Amino acid sequence: MTHPLALIALLPLFGFLVNGVFATAIGGRRFSNRTAALVGCAGPMLAFGLTIAMFLQLRAGDYVPIVAPLYRWAALGAQGFDVAFLFDRLSAVMTLVVTGVGSVIHVYSAGYMHDDKSFGRFFAYLNLFLFFMLLLVLGRSMLVLFVGWEGVGLASYLLIGFWFDEPANAVAGRKAFITNRIGDAGFLLGMFLLYRTFGTLDMDYINQAILAGQGAILPAALVGLFLFIGATGKSAQIPLYVWLPDAMAGPTPVSALIHAATMVTAGVYLVARMSGVYIMAPETSQLIAVVGVLTAFMAATIALVQTDIKKVLAYSTVSQLGFMFLALGVGAYGVAIFHVVTHAFFKACLFLGAGSVIHALGGEQDIRRMGGLRRHIPVTFWTFLIATAAIAGLPGLAGFFSKDEILWFAYASQSGGATWLWALAAVTAFLTAFYMFRLLWLVFFGASRMAPEVEHHVHESPLSMTAVLALLAVLSAVGGYIHIPEFLAPMLPLPAVVPALEHHEHTLLYVSIAIAVSGVGLAVWLYSGPTARVDALARAMSPVGALLRGKYFVDELYDRLLVRPLVWISEHVLLRGGDRLLLDGSLHGLAGLTQRLAGGLSRLQTGQLQWYALLVMLGLVAVVLWGWRSV
């Protein structure tokens, strides 16, 4: 009998297989779009219900982890690699988020993609993506996690490049795939070192062994660094963040799925799951905190000048992931997961709200051609407003609680907290509030900047989309009241606070509120007034603006330093020298030699009997001489 944990993962896989056969060209399009949507949505929703049941079972068992061994994958002497699932506090939280948010995104997609000619293929890919993500968060072994890790990379390639007839979309999918493979090389090296040390890849066993003092021979700093390199690829941190903004080429539900609760949080989950390694490697943890806060700040500054609604949200995702890694780096693993949860709510709402705007405007994504939309699409506006206030960190909403805890531990944690980390994170929080309310104002307020023919056809999204937005807006408002850090504390304890700083907590809380309100106020003042204010600021910040609009020219730098040299080496050294000269040359040379030898031998075929007799006699003489020599 199949274990319920296995069913959680297998249900989306079943949807992929059914739609892949019967709703695509493989099955002759025997499914209607309605049937394909039902099959595609049923798997994630049933998986979510089953996850709730497993969580209740976990709670009834006093949160003793549930282990589901499925089968032995491979044997290596006396040791083996088992496929097993683990359901503990951490995987329970992640599975609930993945299946819950994944389900509502599937429902939303039924309305958003209803006119797409590849409707069934889209749902098949969504289901496949969710299957691999569930493998990632449920796998007990790092090997099973790695299968899910690579699987979401493959599925993201298919989804980002879903409209592959557009070259830019195909390029974006390829960029995401290749960038993630660079990070995966580090992940593999870290995994090999862990297996060499412990003789197993079961993550719960490794953490327990480390905490029991059995990891003294583990090169923790090196392992932690390798695993973090893998995390920078999946979770879009410096230097491997460049793929995520381009992932906007996919359909908007794909952006919501990747950005909100699944693929980009995989790196955060990995570091939190392997927290035992990082407890032994404070220097690597400090590096994680530095990379996280720098990523958050840099992405926030780029978001200030973006004019594509999805690009603003994309860079905000990179920035929020930076906050999560900042929390991981200062030892607040449970707080990082807390922000993963709240971020899943408001970022899914924001992306799907952006999809509703794009749907209403017939595909328009440039915020400079919007304005005044709150009158036309009120449900989208109010839900977008709540989610925007949540990510800005306004008091009482989900983002306020998780972001405030990150700022507090960045300041006061004994495990790497520092004033400068808090200061840069606080500036980033201010920028977040500013650019998000800039986005809100330019899209929904002010005079309309839409073309008359576009404005005439603006309409609210169907119920399948607006109902999802309303649900996510509610979660964005109340999600912060779920005490995730306290729930995870038995396995992910909060770091100790510097005693001399304990009395600063309430002061910093008020500072955080002031920062968020100031960012909102500046955006409203600047964009609600005459355009001269914005123009004057743009002129004053012209050199900086050019740098930000160029996204710090990181893509161009990578192109000059990495892409072009590698392409040149491929074409001129590997292709010409390796393929054409060595491989083709050796094959052609061998063929030519054979041809010349055959030509030489053919001259012996004269047709004259005396010539053949002479050759026979020479052969006999040679045989006799060889025999005489041997004697």
KAJO-V935082 format. One record per helix or strand. SS is the DSSP state (H for helix, E for strand). FROM is the first residue (numbers start at 1). TO is the last residue. If there is no record, write none. Layout:
BEGIN
[[SS	FROM	TO] [SS	FROM	TO]]
END
This chain:
BEGIN
[[H	4	22] [H	25	27] [H	33	60] [E	66	76] [E	79	87] [H	89	112] [H	119	138] [E	139	139] [E	141	141] [H	142	160] [H	167	198] [E	202	202] [H	203	211] [H	220	234] [H	242	249] [H	252	260] [H	263	273] [H	275	279] [H	282	303] [E	308	308] [H	309	329] [H	333	360] [E	366	366] [H	367	369] [H	373	375] [H	378	392] [H	398	412] [E	413	413] [H	419	444] [H	452	456] [H	463	481] [H	484	488] [E	497	497] [H	499	528] [H	531	540] [H	542	549] [H	551	602] [H	609	630]]
END
